Amino acid sequence: MPIGHGVLRYYGSLAWRSFRRSKALTALVVLLMGCGVATCMVSFAVFRAAAADPIPWKSNQLFVPQIDNFGPAHNWKGQPPQLLSYTDAVALLQARQARRQVLIYGSKWTVLPGDAQRLPFSQEGDAVSSDFFAMFDARFRYGGGWSAHDDDQRAAVVVISSALNQKLFGGADSVGREIDLDAHSYRIVGVLDDWNPSPRFFDMSSAWYPFSHPRQLYLPFSRAIDLQKAASVNFYCSTNSVDSDLPNWDSVLHSECAWIAAWVELPTRADVARYRDWLHNYAAEQQRVGRFDWPPNVRLSDVGQWLHIMKVVPKASALSMIVSVSFLLICLINVVGLMLARFMHRAPEIGVRRALGASRGAIYRQFLTEAAVIGLAGGLLGLLLTALGMAGIGKVFEPEIARLARLDASLFLLTVLVAVAASLIAALYPTWRAAQVQPAWQLKSNG
C-alpha cells in the first residue's frame, strides 16, 4: 500500500525524536556520509570532464584512418602509426572517398602586430584542409572558413581565434583585414567563437596535451606545405632519424616519416565499410608497386575508439575515481556498523512497538525513513564539501583539466541521490536485524 502523508509525518516525527536522543551518533553518521559522497563527487566531476565525448552528435561519423608504412619490424605491437606520411595523407585527400576529409599538422608562426610599438610574438597554429571547419562543426563569431578553391590556389588566408582577434583588433569584426605571419601577409576570412572541444581529439599535434588551450591560427594545409613550414611536434620515423636528418623539404615530403593527422567523415555504416575496403586496397596497391613489403595493415577508428587508443583520460583522474569510490565504500562500512549499534540500542523500544501490534513492515519503514533522512542530511553536507573541493581541485589535478570540471545542477542532484541511496543501502542490514527483535524477549528482560 502507498504511504500517506500522515504516515510519513508520523515516521518523520519518530526519526526526529530518535536523532535528538542520539545526537552525537547521528552527527557522526552524517559526517561520514558527507565526506564519502563529497570525495566521490569531486573525483567524478573531474573524471566526467576528462572522459566526456567532445562531439557527441556526430562522434560515430568521424574516423581516423591509419596506414602502416613502417612495417612489422618498426610498428608498435602490430598497430599502424597514429599519423600518416605526406605521401599517404595526400593520396587520402585526393581520393575523396569520404563525405569530407581533413589533413592537419601543427606548427609555430611569428605574428607581426600592425602596431609598430608592439613586439612580434610566437603563436601555435594548425595547417588544415578546407573541410576542417564543417567536419568538426566549428563555431564562428565573424566570417567562416575558406573554400576548396582556396586550398587548390594555396591562398594566403587565415582563420583566427576570438582570443587572438581580441588581442590584435580589440574584438572587432576583422574579416577582410590582414595579419602578418612569418613576414607574409594573410587575409582573415573568419574569426572563431569561443570554440574549444575538450579534449581536442582531432589535433594530434597536441596529443600529449589534449586539454590545453586551443590553437589560435588555422591556415590552409596546401599553403603551409608550399611555404615549407615544418611540423612543430610529432614528427617520427620508422628509424631513429628526425626531420633535421633529412637534407631538404623535398626529402621530408618523400620520406616515410609520419607527421600528418587525417580525419574522414562517414555518415553511414555502408560508407564506413566502403572506406575501410578502400584503405585496404590502397595499402595492397602500395605493396604491389613495391613500396610496402608486408601485407596491408590499416585501421579506421571513430572518436570514442580514438580517445581510447590515445589514452586521453589522464591516469590521475581515473585513479582518483577508484580511490574515491573505495573511500566511499569504507565510509559505508562504518555507517553500517554505526547504524547497527544505533538501531539495536533501541531494541526495547522495538519490542514494545511490536507487542502493541506494529508489524515488521512498520519497523522497516520507520528505520529506512530515518536512514533516508540521514542520507539527505549527508547529501546536503556533501554539497557543501563538494563545492569546497571543487574550489581547490586545481591544486590536485592539472589546471587544464581542473578548469573543465563544473559543479552544475546535475552534479548537485547526483550528490544528494548518491547520499540517500548509499544511506538506504547501508541501513538494509541494520534494519533487518532490528525487525527480527522478539517482543517477548524484550518485555521479559525489561520486566
C-alpha positions in Angstrom: 0.0 0.0 0.0 1.2 3.5 -0.7 2.3 5.5 2.3 0.1 8.6 3.0 1.3 12.0 4.1 0.1 11.4 7.6 2.1 8.2 7.9 5.2 9.9 6.5 4.8 12.7 9.1 4.5 10.0 11.8 7.7 8.3 10.7 9.4 11.6 10.4 8.4 12.5 13.9 9.8 9.2 15.2 13.1 9.9 13.3 13.4 13.4 14.7 12.9 12.1 18.3 15.5 9.4 17.6 18.0 11.9 16.3 17.6 14.1 19.4 18.2 11.1 21.7 21.5 10.2 19.9 22.8 13.5 18.6 26.5 12.5 18.6 26.0 9.2 16.8 23.7 10.8 14.2 26.1 13.6 13.6 28.9 11.1 13.1 26.9 9.1 10.5 26.0 12.4 8.6 29.7 13.4 8.7 30.8 10.1 7.3 28.2 10.2 4.5 29.0 13.8 3.6 32.8 13.2 3.4 32.4 10.0 1.5 30.0 11.4 -1.1 31.8 14.7 -1.5 35.2 12.9 -2.2 33.5 10.7 -4.7 31.6 13.6 -6.4 34.7 15.8 -6.8 36.6 13.0 -8.4 33.6 12.2 -10.6 33.4 15.8 -11.8 37.0 15.7 -12.9 36.6 12.2 -14.5 33.4 13.2 -16.3 35.1 16.3 -17.8 38.2 14.3 -18.9 36.2 11.4 -20.3 33.4 13.3 -22.0 32.5 12.8 -25.6 33.8 16.1 -27.2 31.4 15.9 -30.2 28.5 13.5 -29.2 26.2 14.5 -32.0 28.5 13.1 -34.7 31.3 11.2 -32.9 30.2 7.9 -34.6 30.6 9.6 -38.1 34.2 10.9 -37.7 37.1 8.4 -38.2 40.8 8.4 -38.1 42.4 6.3 -41.0 45.7 4.7 -40.2 48.1 3.1 -42.8 51.1 1.1 -41.7 54.0 2.5 -43.7 56.6 1.4 -41.0 56.1 -2.4 -41.3 56.0 -5.1 -38.6 59.7 -4.5 -37.7 59.1 -0.9 -36.6 55.4 -0.5 -35.7 54.1 -0.8 -32.1 52.8 -4.3 -31.5 51.2 -4.5 -34.9 49.5 -1.1 -34.6 50.0 1.3 -37.5 51.4 4.7 -36.8 48.9 7.2 -35.5 49.9 9.7 -38.1 50.4 9.5 -41.8 53.3 10.2 -44.1 52.9 13.1 -46.6 52.5 10.5 -49.4 49.7 8.7 -47.8 48.0 11.8 -46.5 47.8 13.5 -49.9 46.6 10.2 -51.5 43.8 10.1 -49.0 42.9 13.7 -49.6 42.9 13.5 -53.4 41.0 10.2 -53.5 37.9 11.9 -51.9 36.3 8.6 -50.8 34.6 10.2 -47.9 31.9 12.9 -47.5 34.7 15.1 -46.1 38.4 14.6 -45.5 40.8 16.7 -43.5 44.6 16.8 -43.0 46.1 18.5 -40.0 49.6 19.3 -38.7 50.7 21.8 -36.1 53.4 24.4 -36.5 54.6 27.7 -34.9 54.2 31.1 -36.5 55.6 34.5 -35.7 52.8 37.2 -35.6 53.9 40.7 -36.5 51.4 43.2 -35.0 50.3 46.1 -37.1 51.2 48.4 -34.3 54.9 49.2 -34.6 55.1 49.7 -30.8 54.2 46.1 -30.2 56.8 43.3 -30.4 56.4 40.2 -32.6 55.2 37.1 -30.7 55.1 33.3 -31.4 51.8 31.6 -31.9 50.8 27.9 -32.2 48.7 27.2 -35.3 47.3 24.3 -37.3 47.7 23.8 -41.1 44.4 22.2 -42.1 42.4 21.5 -45.3 39.2 23.4 -46.0 36.8 20.7 -44.8 38.1 21.1 -41.3 35.6 23.7 -40.0 32.5 21.9 -41.4 33.7 18.5 -40.3 34.2 19.5 -36.7 31.3 22.0 -36.5 33.5 24.9 -35.7 31.5 27.9 -34.5 32.3 31.3 -36.0 31.8 34.8 -34.5 32.7 36.5 -37.8 33.0 35.2 -41.3 33.8 31.5 -42.0 36.3 29.1 -43.4 38.0 29.1 -46.7 36.9 27.1 -49.8 38.4 24.1 -51.6 39.3 26.5 -54.3 41.5 28.4 -51.8 43.2 25.1 -51.0 43.9 24.5 -54.6 45.3 28.0 -55.1 47.4 27.8 -51.9 45.7 31.1 -50.9 47.1 33.3 -48.2 44.1 33.2 -46.0 43.7 32.5 -42.3 41.1 31.8 -39.6 42.0 33.2 -36.1 40.6 32.5 -32.7 38.5 35.0 -30.8 41.3 35.4 -28.2 43.8 36.4 -30.9 41.2 38.7 -32.5 40.7 40.4 -29.2 44.5 40.8 -28.8 45.1 42.2 -32.3 41.9 44.0 -33.1 40.1 44.6 -29.8 37.4 42.0 -30.6 36.0 43.9 -33.6 35.0 42.2 -36.9 38.4 41.7 -38.5 37.2 39.7 -41.6 38.9 41.1 -44.6 41.7 42.6 -42.7 45.3 41.4 -42.9 47.7 39.8 -40.5 51.4 39.3 -40.9 52.7 35.7 -40.2 56.4 34.9 -40.7 56.7 38.1 -42.7 53.9 37.0 -45.1 50.5 38.8 -45.3 47.3 36.8 -44.8 43.7 37.8 -45.3 41.5 37.0 -42.4 38.4 35.1 -43.6 36.9 34.0 -40.3 37.1 34.6 -36.5 36.1 31.6 -34.4 33.8 31.9 -31.5 34.8 30.5 -28.1 35.2 27.1 -29.7 37.4 24.6 -27.8 36.3 20.9 -27.9 37.8 19.2 -24.8 39.6 17.0 -25.3 40.9 18.4 -28.6 40.6 15.0 -30.1 41.3 16.0 -33.7 44.6 17.7 -33.1 47.4 15.1 -32.9 49.9 17.9 -32.7 48.7 18.4 -29.1 48.0 14.7 -28.4 50.0 14.8 -25.2 48.2 17.9 -24.1 44.6 17.4 -25.3 43.1 19.7 -22.6 45.5 22.6 -23.2 44.4 25.9 -24.8 43.1 25.8 -28.4 45.1 26.8 -31.4 45.0 30.5 -32.3 45.6 30.2 -36.1 44.3 27.9 -38.8 45.9 28.2 -42.3 45.5 26.2 -45.5 47.4 22.9 -45.4 48.5 23.4 -49.0 49.8 26.9 -48.2 51.9 25.6 -45.3 53.4 22.9 -47.5 54.1 25.4 -50.2 56.0 27.6 -47.7 57.9 24.5 -46.4 56.6 25.0 -42.9 57.9 22.2 -40.7 55.8 20.4 -38.1 56.5 21.7 -34.6 55.8 18.4 -32.8 55.1 14.7 -33.5 57.4 14.0 -36.4 58.6 10.4 -36.1 60.0 7.9 -38.4 60.4 4.1 -38.6 64.1 4.5 -37.7 65.8 6.9 -35.3 66.0 9.7 -37.8 64.2 13.0 -37.2 63.3 15.8 -39.5 66.7 17.5 -39.0 68.4 14.4 -40.6 66.5 15.0 -43.8 68.6 17.2 -46.2 65.7 19.3 -47.6 62.0 19.8 -47.7 61.6 17.5 -50.7 63.2 14.7 -48.7 60.6 15.4 -45.9 57.7 15.1 -48.3 59.0 11.9 -49.8 60.1 10.3 -46.6 58.2 7.5 -44.7 58.1 9.7 -41.6 54.7 10.2 -40.0 53.6 13.7 -39.1 50.2 14.4 -40.6 46.8 13.7 -38.9 43.9 12.6 -41.0 40.2 12.5 -40.4 37.3 11.5 -42.6 33.5 11.9 -42.2 31.5 8.8 -43.0 27.7 9.3 -42.2 26.5 5.7 -42.7 27.7 2.2 -41.9 27.9 1.5 -45.7 30.2 4.4 -46.0 32.4 3.1 -43.3 32.6 -0.4 -44.8 33.3 1.1 -48.3 36.1 3.4 -46.9 37.7 0.5 -44.9 37.8 -1.5 -48.2 39.4 1.5 -50.0 42.1 1.8 -47.3 42.9 -1.9 -47.5 43.0 -1.8 -51.3 45.3 1.3 -51.2 47.7 -0.4 -48.9 47.6 -3.5 -51.1 48.4 -1.4 -54.1 51.4 0.1 -52.3 52.6 -3.4 -51.6 52.1 -4.4 -55.3 54.2 -1.5 -56.5 57.0 -2.3 -54.1 56.7 0.5 -51.5 55.5 -1.9 -48.8 56.9 -5.4 -48.4 54.3 -6.5 -45.9 50.5 -7.3 -46.1 48.1 -4.4 -45.8 47.8 -3.2 -42.2 45.2 -0.5 -41.8 42.8 0.8 -39.1 39.7 3.0 -39.1 38.7 4.3 -35.6 35.8 6.5 -34.6 36.1 9.3 -32.0 35.4 7.0 -29.0 37.9 4.4 -30.2 40.5 7.0 -30.9 40.2 8.5 -27.5 40.7 5.0 -26.0 43.7 4.4 -28.3 45.3 7.7 -27.3 44.5 7.1 -23.6 43.2 10.6 -23.4 41.7 10.2 -19.9 44.6 11.0 -17.5 45.6 8.2 -15.2 45.5 10.6 -12.3 41.7 11.2 -12.7 40.9 7.6 -13.3 43.0 6.6 -10.3 41.4 9.3 -8.1 38.0 8.0 -9.1 38.9 4.5 -8.0 40.3 5.8 -4.7 37.3 7.9 -4.1 34.8 5.1 -4.6 36.9 2.9 -2.3 36.8 5.7 0.3 33.0 5.9 0.0 32.7 2.1 0.5 34.9 2.4 3.6 32.6 5.1 4.9 29.5 2.9 4.1 31.0 0.0 6.1 31.5 2.3 9.1 28.0 3.7 8.6 26.6 0.1 8.7 28.3 -0.5 12.0 27.1 2.8 13.5 23.5 2.3 12.3 23.5 -1.3 13.6 24.7 -0.1 17.0 22.2 2.8 16.9 19.2 0.6 15.9 20.0 -2.3 18.3 20.3 0.1 21.2 16.6 0.8 20.6 15.7 -2.9 20.9 13.4 -2.3 24.0 11.5 0.4 22.1 11.1 -2.0 19.1 9.9 -4.8 21.4 7.3 -2.6 22.9 6.1 -1.4 19.5 5.9 -5.0 18.2 4.0 -6.0 21.4 1.5 -3.2 20.7 0.8 -4.6 17.2 3.4 -2.9 15.0 4.4 -5.2 12.1 7.8 -5.9 10.9 6.9 -3.9 7.8 6.3 -0.9 10.0 9.7 -1.3 11.6 11.3 -1.5 8.2 9.5 1.7 7.1 10.4 3.5 10.3 14.2 2.8 10.2 14.5 3.2 6.4 12.8 6.6 6.7 15.4 7.5 9.4 18.2 6.3 7.0 16.8 8.4 4.2 16.7 11.5 6.3 20.3 10.8 7.4 21.2 10.4 3.8 19.5 13.7 2.9 21.4 15.5 5.6 24.7 13.8 4.5 23.9 14.8 0.9 23.4 18.5 1.9 26.7 18.3 3.8 28.2 16.6 0.8 27.1 19.5 -1.4 29.0 22.0 0.8 32.1 19.8 0.9 31.9 19.2 -2.9 31.8 22.9 -3.5 34.8 23.4 -1.3 36.6 20.6 -3.0 35.8 21.9 -6.5 37.4 25.2 -5.5 40.7 23.5 -4.8 40.9 20.8 -7.5 43.4 22.9 -9.4 46.0 22.1 -6.7 45.5 18.4 -7.2 44.8 17.9 -10.9 46.3 19.6 -14.0 44.9 23.1 -14.3 43.8 22.4 -17.9 41.6 19.6 -16.7 40.5 21.2 -13.4 39.0 24.2 -15.3 36.7 21.8 -17.2 35.1 20.4 -14.1 31.8 22.0 -13.3 29.5 22.0 -10.3 26.3 22.1 -12.2 22.7 21.1 -11.4 23.2 17.5 -12.4 26.1 17.1 -10.0 24.1 18.7 -7.2 21.2 16.3 -7.8 23.6 13.3 -8.2 25.3 14.2 -4.9 22.0 14.1 -3.0 20.8 11.0 -4.7 24.0 9.1 -4.1 24.0 10.1 -0.4 20.4 9.0 0.1 20.8 5.7 -1.9 24.0 4.9 0.0 22.4 5.5 3.3 19.4 3.3 2.4 21.8 0.5 1.3 23.9 0.9 4.5 20.7 0.7 6.5 19.4 -2.6 5.0 21.2 -5.0 7.3 20.8 -3.0 10.5 17.1 -2.6 9.7 16.7 -6.3 9.0 18.3 -7.0 12.4 16.0 -4.5 14.1 12.9 -6.1 12.6 14.0 -9.5 14.0 13.7 -8.3 17.6 11.3 -10.6 19.5 8.9 -8.6 21.6 8.5 -11.4 24.2 12.3 -11.4 24.9 12.5 -7.7 25.3 9.4 -7.5 27.6 10.8 -10.3 29.7 14.2 -8.7 30.0 12.7 -5.3 30.9 10.4 -6.9 33.4 
